[in-house]
Amino acid sequence: MQLNGFIYTLPREIRLLISTFIIVLSIGFYTGLLFVSETSTANPDSIEEQYIGNEDNEDAKVMKFKKSSKEMLTLVHNHILSMSIIFFLVGLLLSITQLNKKMKLFLIIEPFVSVLLTFGGIYLLWTGVSWMKYIVMLSGTIMTLTYTVAILIILKQSLLAKR
């Protein structure tokens, strides 16, 4: 079965279902990013402070304490599971779009690598590997960019009929 461009052969109702799903999923995804921006600014030290705490900083505006092992395991577990499902579904939908094979494969596989690097990195950061804050920031950014590119491709091809 030829998957490349298969999205164009789907009935209009299925393409609308795909578009609606991607829009609602993206509202949830980007709302999560808003939460991240509320709890830590987009800089490595703030990311570290979110998980390690800032009890030693007497000038801190908001006192933060180191997360417990239970909190960290819950955070890592929940995010890895939920984001794996999100990226699996987006990858399935992306697989039926018309796109260069190498680009498609990158957009399908990369988010899983970023999920492991981001949330594994957060856990390692919490254990004291402080340079992981840079990996967390970079992988989180790349994950968001690949998600955005993938959903834009899916939306464009599901909403527009092939000419």
N, C-alpha and C positions, 0 to 999 in steps of 0.2 A: 504494500500500500504506500502510495506517495503522500507523505505528510506535508512537505513543503508547499505552502499555499492552500492547503486543505480548508482553511478557514473561509475562503471565498466560496466554497461549494456548499457550505452549511446553509440551512434555511434561515431566513431573516429572523425568525423567533429565537433560534439558538444563538445567533450572533448578538441579538439584543440582550439575551440572558447573560452571555459572556461579558458584554459591556457593562451591564448593571452590576454584575458580581465584581468586576475589576474596580468600578467606581466606589462601591461600598467598602470593599477590601482596602482600597487606598485611603479612604477617609479614616479607617481604623489605624492603618500603618502610619500615616502622617500625624494623626492625633498622638500616637506613641512618641513620635519625634518631638512634638510640642511638650510632652511631659518630660522628656530628656532635657530639653532646653530650659525648662522651669527648675529642674533639680540640679543641673550642672551646666555651666557655660561650655562653649565649644573650645575648651583649651585643656591640655593634658593635666595640669595641676588640679583643675576643678574636677576632672574625672576621677583622679586619685582621691581627692578629698571626699567625694561622694561615697566611696567604699571603705576607705581607711579612717576617715574622720578628720577633725581639725581641733581636737581637744588641746593640743599644745599651742595653738595660735590664740593668744589673748585678745588680739585685735579683730577676730572673726565677727562678722555681723550676725551670722547664724551659726550656732554651735551644732556640729555634726559629730556623731560617734561612729566608731568602727562597727560595721555590720557583723552580726553574729554568724556563726557557721550555718545555722538553720536558715537565716535570711539569705545567705549567699547561695546555698544549695537550692533553695526554692526559686530564687531569681534565675539562676543558670538553667535549672531543669525546665522551668516554665517557658523561658525564652527559646531555648534550643528546640523543644518540642513544638511550640506554636509556630515559630518561624520556619521550621522544617516543613510543616504542613503548608504554610503560606507559599514558600518558594517551590514546593512540589507542584501545587496547583497552578501557579504562575508559569512554571516550567512546562507543564503539560499544555497549557494554552499557547505558550510561545512556540512549542514544537510544531504546531499546525499553521503557524504564520509563514509568509513567504519572506525568507531572509537568507543571507549568505550562511552556509553551513558552519563555518568557523565562528562567526559572530554569534549565531544562535547557540552553539555549544558553550561558548564563553558565558553568555547571558543566563544560560540554564544552570551551569555548574558553579560559577563564581559565588553566587549568594550563599551557597552551602559552606564554601570555604570561609567566607566572611563571617557567617554565623559562628563557626567554630573558633575563628581567631578573635572575634569580638567578645563572645561570652566566656570562652576559655581564657582569653586575655584578662577579662575582668576578674575571674577567679584567681588567676596567677598574680594579678596586681594586688588583690586582697591578701594573698599569702606573703606578700613582701617583694615581689619581682616588680620594682617600680618602673622599669623601662617599658613594661607592657602597656602603660598608659598611651604611648605613642602608637603602638600596634592597634590598640582598641579604637583610638580616634581615626586612624587611617582605614582600618577594615570597616568600621561603621560608616564612614563616608563612602567608600567604594560600594558597600552593600546598598546604600540608599541610592546611589547613582545608577547601579545596574538595575535595581528595582524600577526606578523611574523610567529608564530607557525601555525596559521590557514592557511595562504597562502602556507606555505611549505607543509602542509598536502594535500591541494587542488591540488597544482601543481604535487606533487608526484603521487597522485591517478589519476589525469586526464591525465598525460603523460605516465604512466606505466600501461600496461595491467596486470590484476590480474593473478597471477600464479596458 
